[in-house]
Amino acid sequence: MRVLRVAAAAEAASLVALLVNLLTVHAPAVSSLVGPLHGTAYLVTIAAAWPAPGAAASGARWLAVVPGVGGLLALRRLRSGRQGAWTS
């Protein structure tokens, strides 16, 4: 779960950095540095969410595929599923 948390945060933060760069100065150096970081974080998010316990039943696997915020959505779904299991 720690890998998923870090990858989801990196994916969302890198997307924000790319969009801010696009809307402001559009520096090619920022795009060439942050773009591959965002892509790698996206792939790590999917790879980390896929085998997570309860991911298939909760739909977190498919939420992780959503670019940008999918990892955060998958984490939220996994957390709510685990809390429900603990309280029952």
C-alpha positions in Angstrom: 0.0 0.0 0.0 2.9 2.3 0.6 4.1 2.0 -3.0 0.6 2.8 -4.2 0.3 5.9 -1.9 3.7 7.3 -3.1 3.0 6.5 -6.8 -0.5 8.0 -6.6 0.8 11.2 -5.0 3.6 11.4 -7.6 1.2 10.9 -10.4 -1.2 13.6 -9.2 1.6 16.1 -8.4 3.3 15.6 -11.7 0.1 16.1 -13.6 -0.4 19.4 -11.7 3.2 20.4 -12.6 2.6 19.6 -16.3 -0.6 21.5 -16.4 0.8 24.5 -14.7 3.8 24.5 -17.0 1.4 24.2 -20.0 -0.7 27.1 -18.9 2.1 29.4 -17.9 5.6 29.4 -19.4 5.5 26.1 -21.3 9.2 25.4 -20.6 10.4 22.4 -22.6 12.8 21.4 -19.9 10.0 21.0 -17.4 8.0 18.9 -19.8 10.9 16.7 -20.7 11.6 16.1 -17.0 8.1 15.8 -15.5 6.5 14.0 -18.5 8.4 10.7 -18.1 8.0 11.0 -14.3 4.3 11.2 -14.7 4.2 8.3 -17.1 6.3 6.1 -14.8 4.2 7.0 -11.8 1.0 6.2 -13.7 2.4 2.7 -14.6 3.6 2.1 -11.1 0.2 3.1 -9.8 -1.6 0.6 -12.0 1.0 -2.1 -11.2 0.7 -1.5 -7.4 -3.1 -1.4 -7.4 -3.7 -4.5 -9.4 -2.5 -7.1 -6.8 -3.8 -5.1 -3.7 -6.0 -7.1 -1.4 -9.6 -6.3 -2.2 -8.8 -4.4 -5.3 -10.8 -6.7 -7.6 -13.9 -6.8 -5.4 -14.0 -3.0 -4.8 -13.2 -1.9 -8.4 -10.0 -0.2 -7.3 -8.1 -1.9 -10.2 -10.1 -0.1 -12.8 -10.0 3.2 -10.9 -6.2 3.0 -11.0 -6.3 3.1 -14.7 -7.8 6.6 -14.8 -5.0 9.0 -15.7 -4.0 11.7 -13.2 -6.2 10.9 -10.2 -6.9 7.2 -10.6 -4.4 6.2 -8.0 -5.9 8.5 -5.4 -9.4 7.2 -6.3 -8.2 3.6 -6.0 -6.6 4.3 -2.6 -9.8 5.9 -1.4 -11.8 2.8 -2.5 -9.4 0.4 -0.9 -9.4 2.3 2.4 -13.2 2.5 2.5 -13.4 -1.2 1.7 -11.0 -2.1 4.5 -12.7 0.0 7.1 -16.0 -1.5 6.3 -14.5 -5.0 6.8 -13.0 -4.1 10.1 -16.2 -2.6 11.6 -18.4 -5.6 10.6 
